[in-house]
Structure formats: structure tokens, C-alpha cells
Amino acid sequence: MLPSLPTLTVLVPLLSLAGLFYSASVDEAFPQGCTSANSLCFYSLLLPITIPVYVFFHLWTWMGIKLFRHN
């Protein structure tokens, strides 16, 4: 069973922030190491950006369908 949306809204940024702090404290090449897809830092920066972009395009698609149906 999936957690509810409010739970995910709080949990995902906190996990990303924890991963970012972990990467900043452990990884020696922190700023440059974020470019590798094998790095935890890469995903801790990517995840908070991906969710709002997904929501925006999902709503954009929904609005396009609504406008297309009503014209």
C-alpha cells in the first residue's frame, strides 16, 4: 500500500535533504561528485526537482484535454 500524498509531500524532501547532507559530509568531491549517476548526491538533487516538474506537466496535459473537449 502506498503512503498518502501529504505523507509523500513531507517524506520525499526530507529524504532528499538527508541524502544531500550525507553526501556533503561523507563525499570528498561533493560539488563535482553530483554529476555521476552512481552518486547519492545526484538523486538527492534530482528528486525534489522532478516532482514539481511532473505535477506541472501533468496539470498542463489535463488542462489541454479539458480545453480540447470543450471547444
Backbone atoms as SQL, in Angstrom:
CREATE TABLE atoms (id INTEGER PRIMARY KEY, chain TEXT, resi INTEGER, resn TEXT, atom TEXT, x REAL, y REAL, z REAL);
INSERT INTO atoms VALUES
  (1, 'A', 1, 'MET', 'N', 0.835, -1.176, 0.000),
  (2, 'A', 1, 'MET', 'CA', 0.000, 0.000, 0.000),
  (3, 'A', 1, 'MET', 'C', 0.890, 1.252, 0.000),
  (4, 'A', 2, 'LEU', 'N', 0.559, 2.197, -0.848),
  (5, 'A', 2, 'LEU', 'CA', 1.338, 3.432, -0.966),
  (6, 'A', 2, 'LEU', 'C', 0.948, 4.430, 0.120),
  (7, 'A', 3, 'PRO', 'N', 1.918, 5.203, 0.606),
  (8, 'A', 3, 'PRO', 'CA', 1.587, 6.261, 1.566),
  (9, 'A', 3, 'PRO', 'C', 0.745, 7.346, 0.906),
  (10, 'A', 4, 'SER', 'N', 0.049, 8.106, 1.714),
  (11, 'A', 4, 'SER', 'CA', -0.813, 9.158, 1.181),
  (12, 'A', 4, 'SER', 'C', 0.015, 10.309, 0.617),
  (13, 'A', 5, 'LEU', 'N', -0.616, 11.153, -0.165),
  (14, 'A', 5, 'LEU', 'CA', 0.073, 12.275, -0.805),
  (15, 'A', 5, 'LEU', 'C', 0.676, 13.261, 0.199),
  (16, 'A', 6, 'PRO', 'N', -0.054, 13.645, 1.279),
  (17, 'A', 6, 'PRO', 'CA', 0.590, 14.542, 2.252),
  (18, 'A', 6, 'PRO', 'C', 1.818, 13.922, 2.915),
  (19, 'A', 7, 'THR', 'N', 1.777, 12.621, 3.136),
  (20, 'A', 7, 'THR', 'CA', 2.934, 11.953, 3.722),
  (21, 'A', 7, 'THR', 'C', 4.106, 11.985, 2.757),
  (22, 'A', 8, 'LEU', 'N', 3.857, 11.713, 1.485),
  (23, 'A', 8, 'LEU', 'CA', 4.920, 11.749, 0.483),
  (24, 'A', 8, 'LEU', 'C', 5.445, 13.160, 0.281),
  (25, 'A', 9, 'THR', 'N', 4.571, 14.148, 0.391),
  (26, 'A', 9, 'THR', 'CA', 4.968, 15.541, 0.212),
  (27, 'A', 9, 'THR', 'C', 5.984, 15.958, 1.275),
  (28, 'A', 10, 'VAL', 'N', 5.859, 15.402, 2.451),
  (29, 'A', 10, 'VAL', 'CA', 6.804, 15.710, 3.522),
  (30, 'A', 10, 'VAL', 'C', 7.997, 14.763, 3.491),
  (31, 'A', 11, 'LEU', 'N', 7.759, 13.503, 3.210),
  (32, 'A', 11, 'LEU', 'CA', 8.796, 12.481, 3.302),
  (33, 'A', 11, 'LEU', 'C', 9.858, 12.597, 2.204),
  (34, 'A', 12, 'VAL', 'N', 9.444, 12.862, 0.975),
  (35, 'A', 12, 'VAL', 'CA', 10.393, 12.919, -0.145),
  (36, 'A', 12, 'VAL', 'C', 11.409, 14.056, 0.025),
  (37, 'A', 13, 'PRO', 'N', 10.998, 15.282, 0.328),
  (38, 'A', 13, 'PRO', 'CA', 12.020, 16.322, 0.530),
  (39, 'A', 13, 'PRO', 'C', 12.930, 16.058, 1.735),
  (40, 'A', 14, 'LEU', 'N', 12.373, 15.471, 2.802),
  (41, 'A', 14, 'LEU', 'CA', 13.213, 15.172, 3.959),
  (42, 'A', 14, 'LEU', 'C', 14.256, 14.109, 3.639),
  (43, 'A', 15, 'LEU', 'N', 13.866, 13.076, 2.905),
  (44, 'A', 15, 'LEU', 'CA', 14.824, 12.048, 2.499),
  (45, 'A', 15, 'LEU', 'C', 15.873, 12.619, 1.547),
  (46, 'A', 16, 'SER', 'N', 15.451, 13.485, 0.643),
  (47, 'A', 16, 'SER', 'CA', 16.395, 14.113, -0.278),
  (48, 'A', 16, 'SER', 'C', 17.376, 15.006, 0.474),
  (49, 'A', 17, 'LEU', 'N', 16.875, 15.739, 1.437),
  (50, 'A', 17, 'LEU', 'CA', 17.738, 16.608, 2.232),
  (51, 'A', 17, 'LEU', 'C', 18.716, 15.793, 3.074),
  (52, 'A', 18, 'ALA', 'N', 18.237, 14.687, 3.623),
  (53, 'A', 18, 'ALA', 'CA', 19.127, 13.811, 4.392),
  (54, 'A', 18, 'ALA', 'C', 20.221, 13.229, 3.485),
  (55, 'A', 19, 'GLY', 'N', 19.857, 12.812, 2.277),
  (56, 'A', 19, 'GLY', 'CA', 20.844, 12.301, 1.332),
  (57, 'A', 19, 'GLY', 'C', 21.838, 13.364, 0.912),
  (58, 'A', 20, 'LEU', 'N', 21.371, 14.583, 0.751),
  (59, 'A', 20, 'LEU', 'CA', 22.266, 15.684, 0.386),
  (60, 'A', 20, 'LEU', 'C', 23.251, 15.991, 1.512),
  (61, 'A', 21, 'PHE', 'N', 22.758, 16.037, 2.748),
  (62, 'A', 21, 'PHE', 'CA', 23.646, 16.272, 3.889),
  (63, 'A', 21, 'PHE', 'C', 24.639, 15.127, 4.069),
  (64, 'A', 22, 'TYR', 'N', 24.182, 13.909, 3.839),
  (65, 'A', 22, 'TYR', 'CA', 25.075, 12.760, 3.926),
  (66, 'A', 22, 'TYR', 'C', 26.182, 12.865, 2.871),
  (67, 'A', 23, 'SER', 'N', 25.793, 13.205, 1.652),
  (68, 'A', 23, 'SER', 'CA', 26.780, 13.351, 0.584),
  (69, 'A', 23, 'SER', 'C', 27.761, 14.480, 0.876),
  (70, 'A', 24, 'ALA', 'N', 27.247, 15.577, 1.422),
  (71, 'A', 24, 'ALA', 'CA', 28.114, 16.720, 1.718),
  (72, 'A', 24, 'ALA', 'C', 29.094, 16.400, 2.834),
  (73, 'A', 25, 'SER', 'N', 28.706, 15.566, 3.778),
  (74, 'A', 25, 'SER', 'CA', 29.604, 15.280, 4.895),
  (75, 'A', 25, 'SER', 'C', 30.558, 14.129, 4.607),
  (76, 'A', 26, 'VAL', 'N', 30.177, 13.180, 3.743),
  (77, 'A', 26, 'VAL', 'CA', 30.993, 11.990, 3.513),
  (78, 'A', 26, 'VAL', 'C', 31.827, 12.090, 2.239),
  (79, 'A', 27, 'ASP', 'N', 31.241, 12.582, 1.168),
  (80, 'A', 27, 'ASP', 'CA', 31.916, 12.602, -0.129),
  (81, 'A', 27, 'ASP', 'C', 32.969, 13.701, -0.182),
  (82, 'A', 28, 'GLU', 'N', 34.193, 13.323, -0.579),
  (83, 'A', 28, 'GLU', 'CA', 35.279, 14.309, -0.642),
  (84, 'A', 28, 'GLU', 'C', 35.087, 15.283, -1.799),
  (85, 'A', 29, 'ALA', 'N', 34.601, 14.796, -2.925),
  (86, 'A', 29, 'ALA', 'CA', 34.395, 15.646, -4.108),
  (87, 'A', 29, 'ALA', 'C', 32.922, 15.987, -4.225),
  (88, 'A', 30, 'PHE', 'N', 32.381, 16.669, -3.200),
  (89, 'A', 30, 'PHE', 'CA', 30.931, 16.887, -3.136),
  (90, 'A', 30, 'PHE', 'C', 30.354, 17.672, -4.312),
  (91, 'A', 31, 'PRO', 'N', 30.798, 18.875, -4.592),
  (92, 'A', 31, 'PRO', 'CA', 30.119, 19.591, -5.685),
  (93, 'A', 31, 'PRO', 'C', 30.323, 18.929, -7.045),
  (94, 'A', 32, 'GLN', 'N', 31.522, 18.412, -7.311),
  (95, 'A', 32, 'GLN', 'CA', 31.786, 17.800, -8.602),
  (96, 'A', 32, 'GLN', 'C', 31.254, 16.373, -8.663),
  (97, 'A', 33, 'GLY', 'N', 31.099, 15.728, -7.527),
  (98, 'A', 33, 'GLY', 'CA', 30.630, 14.344, -7.490),
  (99, 'A', 33, 'GLY', 'C', 29.155, 14.195, -7.761),
  (100, 'A', 34, 'CYS', 'N', 28.418, 15.292, -7.801),
  (101, 'A', 34, 'CYS', 'CA', 26.969, 15.225, -8.018),
  (102, 'A', 34, 'CYS', 'C', 26.600, 14.972, -9.474),
  (103, 'A', 35, 'THR', 'N', 27.572, 14.922, -10.367),
  (104, 'A', 35, 'THR', 'CA', 27.267, 14.720, -11.778),
  (105, 'A', 35, 'THR', 'C', 27.205, 13.250, -12.155),
  (106, 'A', 36, 'SER', 'N', 27.711, 12.369, -11.320),
  (107, 'A', 36, 'SER', 'CA', 27.704, 10.944, -11.620),
  (108, 'A', 36, 'SER', 'C', 26.369, 10.328, -11.228),
  (109, 'A', 37, 'ALA', 'N', 25.822, 9.481, -12.094),
  (110, 'A', 37, 'ALA', 'CA', 24.545, 8.834, -11.801),
  (111, 'A', 37, 'ALA', 'C', 24.681, 7.772, -10.720),
  (112, 'A', 38, 'ASN', 'N', 25.892, 7.412, -10.343),
  (113, 'A', 38, 'ASN', 'CA', 26.112, 6.439, -9.273),
  (114, 'A', 38, 'ASN', 'C', 26.123, 7.080, -7.902),
  (115, 'A', 39, 'SER', 'N', 26.069, 8.396, -7.845),
  (116, 'A', 39, 'SER', 'CA', 26.187, 9.124, -6.591),
  (117, 'A', 39, 'SER', 'C', 24.819, 9.340, -5.955),
  (118, 'A', 40, 'LEU', 'N', 24.772, 9.222, -4.634),
  (119, 'A', 40, 'LEU', 'CA', 23.552, 9.510, -3.895),
  (120, 'A', 40, 'LEU', 'C', 23.201, 10.987, -3.996),
  (121, 'A', 41, 'CYS', 'N', 24.223, 11.824, -4.085),
  (122, 'A', 41, 'CYS', 'CA', 24.027, 13.266, -4.201),
  (123, 'A', 41, 'CYS', 'C', 23.237, 13.622, -5.460),
  (124, 'A', 42, 'PHE', 'N', 23.510, 12.927, -6.548),
  (125, 'A', 42, 'PHE', 'CA', 22.816, 13.184, -7.812),
  (126, 'A', 42, 'PHE', 'C', 21.310, 12.999, -7.646),
  (127, 'A', 43, 'TYR', 'N', 20.910, 11.915, -7.005),
  (128, 'A', 43, 'TYR', 'CA', 19.489, 11.635, -6.831),
  (129, 'A', 43, 'TYR', 'C', 18.859, 12.506, -5.759),
  (130, 'A', 44, 'SER', 'N', 19.621, 12.909, -4.755),
  (131, 'A', 44, 'SER', 'CA', 19.051, 13.785, -3.735),
  (132, 'A', 44, 'SER', 'C', 18.812, 15.188, -4.293),
  (133, 'A', 45, 'LEU', 'N', 19.538, 15.570, -5.339),
  (134, 'A', 45, 'LEU', 'CA', 19.262, 16.841, -6.012),
  (135, 'A', 45, 'LEU', 'C', 18.199, 16.685, -7.098),
  (136, 'A', 46, 'LEU', 'N', 18.144, 15.531, -7.726),
  (137, 'A', 46, 'LEU', 'CA', 17.222, 15.311, -8.832),
  (138, 'A', 46, 'LEU', 'C', 15.776, 15.126, -8.366),
  (139, 'A', 47, 'LEU', 'N', 15.577, 14.428, -7.267),
  (140, 'A', 47, 'LEU', 'CA', 14.229, 14.085, -6.823),
  (141, 'A', 47, 'LEU', 'C', 13.364, 15.295, -6.487),
  (142, 'A', 48, 'PRO', 'N', 13.844, 16.278, -5.710),
  (143, 'A', 48, 'PRO', 'CA', 12.979, 17.433, -5.429),
  (144, 'A', 48, 'PRO', 'C', 12.640, 18.254, -6.664),
  (145, 'A', 49, 'ILE', 'N', 13.474, 18.214, -7.681),
  (146, 'A', 49, 'ILE', 'CA', 13.197, 18.954, -8.908),
  (147, 'A', 49, 'ILE', 'C', 12.203, 18.192, -9.787),
  (148, 'A', 50, 'THR', 'N', 12.286, 16.880, -9.786),
  (149, 'A', 50, 'THR', 'CA', 11.466, 16.058, -10.662),
  (150, 'A', 50, 'THR', 'C', 9.984, 16.114, -10.300),
  (151, 'A', 51, 'ILE', 'N', 9.671, 16.119, -9.025),
  (152, 'A', 51, 'ILE', 'CA', 8.272, 16.051, -8.594),
  (153, 'A', 51, 'ILE', 'C', 7.472, 17.287, -9.018),
  (154, 'A', 52, 'PRO', 'N', 7.935, 18.538, -8.772),
  (155, 'A', 52, 'PRO', 'CA', 7.148, 19.682, -9.247),
  (156, 'A', 52, 'PRO', 'C', 7.031, 19.750, -10.767),
  (157, 'A', 53, 'VAL', 'N', 8.090, 19.341, -11.468),
  (158, 'A', 53, 'VAL', 'CA', 8.031, 19.336, -12.931),
  (159, 'A', 53, 'VAL', 'C', 6.991, 18.336, -13.409),
  (160, 'A', 54, 'TYR', 'N', 6.945, 17.164, -12.794),
  (161, 'A', 54, 'TYR', 'CA', 5.943, 16.158, -13.155),
  (162, 'A', 54, 'TYR', 'C', 4.532, 16.681, -12.896),
  (163, 'A', 55, 'VAL', 'N', 4.322, 17.296, -11.740),
  (164, 'A', 55, 'VAL', 'CA', 2.992, 17.827, -11.409),
  (165, 'A', 55, 'VAL', 'C', 2.602, 18.911, -12.405),
  (166, 'A', 56, 'PHE', 'N', 3.529, 19.808, -12.750),
  (167, 'A', 56, 'PHE', 'CA', 3.223, 20.873, -13.700),
  (168, 'A', 56, 'PHE', 'C', 2.800, 20.304, -15.043),
  (169, 'A', 57, 'PHE', 'N', 3.563, 19.354, -15.584),
  (170, 'A', 57, 'PHE', 'CA', 3.222, 18.817, -16.899),
  (171, 'A', 57, 'PHE', 'C', 1.987, 17.935, -16.859),
  (172, 'A', 58, 'HIS', 'N', 1.749, 17.283, -15.735),
  (173, 'A', 58, 'HIS', 'CA', 0.518, 16.504, -15.596),
  (174, 'A', 58, 'HIS', 'C', -0.695, 17.440, -15.635),
  (175, 'A', 59, 'LEU', 'N', -0.624, 18.551, -14.890),
  (176, 'A', 59, 'LEU', 'CA', -1.727, 19.516, -14.913),
  (177, 'A', 59, 'LEU', 'C', -1.844, 20.196, -16.275),
  (178, 'A', 60, 'TRP', 'N', -0.736, 20.457, -16.942),
  (179, 'A', 60, 'TRP', 'CA', -0.752, 21.056, -18.274),
  (180, 'A', 60, 'TRP', 'C', -1.457, 20.139, -19.267),
  (181, 'A', 61, 'THR', 'N', -1.167, 18.843, -19.187),
  (182, 'A', 61, 'THR', 'CA', -1.817, 17.868, -20.062),
  (183, 'A', 61, 'THR', 'C', -3.306, 17.795, -19.763),
  (184, 'A', 62, 'TRP', 'N', -3.649, 17.779, -18.475),
  (185, 'A', 62, 'TRP', 'CA', -5.058, 17.725, -18.090),
  (186, 'A', 62, 'TRP', 'C', -5.800, 18.963, -18.592),
  (187, 'A', 63, 'MET', 'N', -5.186, 20.127, -18.468),
  (188, 'A', 63, 'MET', 'CA', -5.817, 21.361, -18.938),
  (189, 'A', 63, 'MET', 'C', -5.981, 21.342, -20.450),
  (190, 'A', 64, 'GLY', 'N', -4.999, 20.817, -21.162),
  (191, 'A', 64, 'GLY', 'CA', -5.109, 20.713, -22.614),
  (192, 'A', 64, 'GLY', 'C', -6.247, 19.802, -23.027),
  (193, 'A', 65, 'ILE', 'N', -6.427, 18.694, -22.315),
  (194, 'A', 65, 'ILE', 'CA', -7.535, 17.781, -22.620),
  (195, 'A', 65, 'ILE', 'C', -8.864, 18.457, -22.334),
  (196, 'A', 66, 'LYS', 'N', -8.968, 19.181, -21.215),
  (197, 'A', 66, 'LYS', 'CA', -10.216, 19.875, -20.875),
  (198, 'A', 66, 'LYS', 'C', -10.547, 20.943, -21.922),
  (199, 'A', 67, 'LEU', 'N', -9.556, 21.712, -22.356),
  (200, 'A', 67, 'LEU', 'CA', -9.797, 22.747, -23.346),
  (201, 'A', 67, 'LEU', 'C', -10.170, 22.141, -24.693),
  (202, 'A', 68, 'PHE', 'N', -9.549, 21.030, -25.043),
  (203, 'A', 68, 'PHE', 'CA', -9.851, 20.370, -26.316),
  (204, 'A', 68, 'PHE', 'C', -11.287, 19.824, -26.321),
  (205, 'A', 69, 'ARG', 'N', -11.725, 19.269, -25.216),
  (206, 'A', 69, 'ARG', 'CA', -13.082, 18.715, -25.149),
  (207, 'A', 69, 'ARG', 'C', -14.155, 19.792, -25.204),
  (208, 'A', 70, 'HIS', 'N', -13.892, 20.962, -24.620),
  (209, 'A', 70, 'HIS', 'CA', -14.924, 21.986, -24.526),
  (210, 'A', 70, 'HIS', 'C', -14.951, 22.932, -25.710),
  (211, 'A', 71, 'ASN', 'N', -14.074, 22.741, -26.683),
  (212, 'A', 71, 'ASN', 'CA', -14.106, 23.597, -27.873),
  (213, 'A', 71, 'ASN', 'C', -14.777, 22.904, -29.024);
